[in-house]
Amino acid sequence: MADSLDIDAMLARFRERAAAVRKRPLPPVAGEERQAFITQANTDFMDFAIIGDADASLADGILTLSVDLRPPDARS
């Protein structure tokens, strides 16, 4: 599997998924269902965006994703 894995393409798909979540329209629901949808969309966006922003490496069959969660002004 490691031989056929295109890490850059995988990360690009996660970035695309994050963008798609942001563009996803709200369904015609109200109240608690609406809030649950919004909460889930925010969680989905964060998950996809974190992976999409990762630096990835593949060594000896081990995929390592490195994510800098520090604020932009604290990054080196």
C-alpha positions in Angstrom: 0.0 0.0 0.0 2.8 2.4 0.8 4.1 2.1 -2.7 0.9 3.4 -4.3 0.1 6.1 -1.7 0.3 9.6 -3.1 0.6 11.6 0.0 0.3 15.0 -1.7 -2.9 13.9 -3.4 -4.2 12.6 -0.1 -3.6 15.9 1.7 -5.1 17.8 -1.2 -8.3 15.7 -0.8 -8.5 16.6 2.8 -8.1 20.3 1.9 -10.9 19.9 -0.7 -13.1 18.2 1.9 -12.6 21.0 4.4 -13.6 23.5 1.7 -16.6 21.5 0.8 -17.8 21.4 4.4 -17.5 25.2 4.6 -19.6 25.5 1.4 -22.2 22.9 2.4 -25.6 24.5 2.7 -27.7 24.2 5.8 -30.6 21.7 5.4 -34.1 23.0 6.1 -34.0 22.2 9.8 -34.5 24.3 12.9 -33.8 24.3 16.6 -31.7 21.5 18.1 -31.3 19.7 14.7 -29.9 22.9 13.1 -27.5 23.4 16.0 -26.4 19.8 15.8 -25.8 20.1 12.1 -23.7 23.3 12.6 -21.7 21.7 15.4 -21.0 18.6 13.3 -20.0 20.8 10.3 -17.6 22.7 12.4 -16.0 19.5 13.8 -15.8 18.0 10.2 -14.1 21.2 8.9 -11.6 21.3 11.8 -10.7 17.6 11.3 -10.3 17.8 7.5 -8.4 21.1 7.8 -5.9 19.8 10.3 -5.1 16.8 8.2 -5.0 18.9 5.0 -2.5 21.3 6.7 -0.2 18.5 7.8 3.4 17.9 6.7 3.6 14.3 5.8 6.4 11.8 5.5 6.5 8.1 4.7 9.5 6.1 5.9 9.8 2.3 6.2 6.0 2.0 5.6 5.1 4.4 8.4 3.1 7.5 7.4 3.8 10.3 9.8 1.6 13.5 9.8 3.1 16.5 11.6 0.7 19.3 12.4 1.8 22.6 13.9 -1.1 23.8 16.1 0.7 26.9 17.4 -0.7 30.3 16.5 0.7 31.5 13.2 2.9 34.2 14.9 4.4 31.5 17.2 5.5 29.2 14.3 9.1 29.1 13.2 
